C-alpha cells in the first residue's frame, strides 16, 4: 500500500546573498567520525574544483549581487592554488574559509595575514575543534589532531588573523564548556575570542557514529517561521561543487539534491524534503560565520 | 506625527542618526548639535532601546524635537512585545548579555511608547537636489541586515541601490559609521549609532549631517557627538546594568555581542 507523507514546505529564494564553494570536494586529510559527507583522503565523490570552475562561479555570483563567499571541502588548503583563489575572491568580497587548520604553518599564516590586510573585505578563518581536551577531540578528529589544531590557532593569532573556533556539539555542553574553550583561546594568545557551536548533522559518518534521523525528524508544510528564509542557508545561498549547484553545504551527497549545472538555473524556490533540513529548522544549525 | 510629513519645502540641512540604545544623554547632545547647525529636519533610523538606562527617557526628546523616526528591529520586537530581540546570536556569552538588555528594556518601556514604536514606518524616501535618497534601518531589503564596510562589496551595494532606485542610501544597525561612493557614483552612508561609542577607544558617538545647500549635489559629513558619558555610566550603575556595558561607555571599546563583528571590524577593537 502507498502511504502518503505530508508535503514538505516550499522555501522561496528572495536573492543570492551567500556563495559556498566546495573547492576541494570531498577530499580531506582527516576522516572525522562526525563528517556528514564522509570526507577523507580517498573520497573523490566530489572532485577538487579547477581554479577556473571556482572563478567562473564567483564571477557569475557577482553578477547576481552576491554578498559573501565561503570556501569549504574537504580541506580547502589541499587545493594546489588555494592562495591564488583566496586573493581572487578577496578582491571581490568577504571570504570565510572552513578549515581543520592542519596545513596552516607559520609561513602560510603570514601569507594569509598579508592577503587579508591587502583587501578591503574581511577574511574569516573558521577552524574546527571538537573538544577542549585531546581526550574529547581526538577520538572524533583523529589521534594527535588536538595539539596540531591548537598549534594552527596559535600561529594564526600570532600572524594577526585570530580564527573563529567552530565546535560541533558531539560532547554535550556543560557549564564548564564555555569557560574551558575561552581559556584555551586565551592560552593560545587570542584576546578576541570567537566561538561558534554547531549541532551535528546526522548524515554520512555521523549517522554511523551516533544515529541517523528518525522517521518523524522531517519538515512538513506549515513548519517554517515567517522570516526563516533569511536565516536558512538555502534561503539566500547556494553551494557550487565540481559536480554542479546544490541548495546548501549539507546536502551535496543527498539523493536528488543537485539543482543544475549553472548558478543562474538554481536561484529558484526549493522543497525542504530532506531530513537534514530538520537540523537547520529545529536545532538552529547555521553554517554561516 | 512628524515622521509622516510628506515632502514639501525642500530642506537644506538634515541631521541623521540611529542606534539610540536608551542613551538619552547622547540623544539630547545630538539634538542640541542639530539645532546649533540649523538642521531643517532630523531623522532617526531606529533602535531606540537596548544597552542603556531608563528606556522611557528617549521618547519625549524624540517627539518634542519632531524627529522623523523609523522602526528598527529592536523597536519591532519591543513594540510587538516579542519574547526576545531576535538578534540571532550563536555565542552563549552574547546571548546572555542580549537577554539582560532586552528583558530590561521590555520591562521598562511604557505601553504607550511600545505602541508608538509599533506604529513607526520602516523606511523613508525623498527626492533631494534631484537625487533619490533612501533611508533604511539595516538595508533596503531587510531591517536586520548588517551593512559593515568589510562585508559590503561594491558590486553588492550597486545591486542593492539599483533595486531600491536609490542614489544615496543611509542606514544604521551596525553601530560603526562608514561611507563609500561606488563606481556608479551612488553613495552609501552608515550613520553609526549615538547610543554607544564606535569600538575605537573614543568616547564620543556619531551622527551625520546631510548638506543640500549646493544645487544638484548632496554632501555629507560625520559629526562626532560628545556628551556626559560619566553621568550615563552612573545612571547605568544605579539601574544595575552589567558592568560590561558601563565599561563600553567609559572606555569606547565594545565588550559584549562581539560575534556580529566581521574579522576586519573585530580586529580594530580591543576585545
Interface residues (C-beta under 8 A of the other chain):
Chain A: X14 X15 X62 X64 X65 X66 X67 X68 X92 X93 X94 X116 X120 X121 X122 X123 X124 X160 X161 X162 X178 X191 X192 X194 X195 X196 X197 X230 X231 X284 X286 X289
Chain B: X88 X90 X91 X92 X93 X141 X142 X148 X149 X150 X151 X152 X153 X155 X156 X158 X159 X160 X258 X259 X262 X263 X264 X265 X266 X267 X269 X270 X271
